[in-house]
Amino acid sequence: MRMLILAMMAVTAGCVATLATSAPAAAYDYPWCLQGRNEGIPGDCAYQTYAQCEASASGRFAYCNINPRVAFGRLPPRRPRYPNYYYD
């Protein structure tokens, strides 16, 4: 009985150590999205190259397009508009 309890404690400690050291996955927007019938909008944006995306789209009703988040990115801050004053 004692061996069973020690084994369970060792497994639990191993699981806790694994969970404590693993980091969450970083979100990254890849430049190519798979789009089609079964994909949402903007699609499955998990492809670094066009060839990877095309290989995944092969044989399905799908196509590859540029990721809109990468293509358009963030807009630069707008300049404030001041009226034109003419000074003498």
Sequence and secondary structure as in RCSB ss.txt:
>XXXX:A:sequence
MRMLILAMMAVTAGCVATLATSAPAAAYDYPWCLQGRNEGIPGDCAYQTYAQCEASASGRFAYCNINPRVAFGRL
PPRRPRYPNYYYD
>XXXX:A:secstr
 HHHHHHHHHHHHHHHHHHHH         SEEEEETT  SS EEEESSHHHHHHHHTTSSEEEEE HHHHH   
             
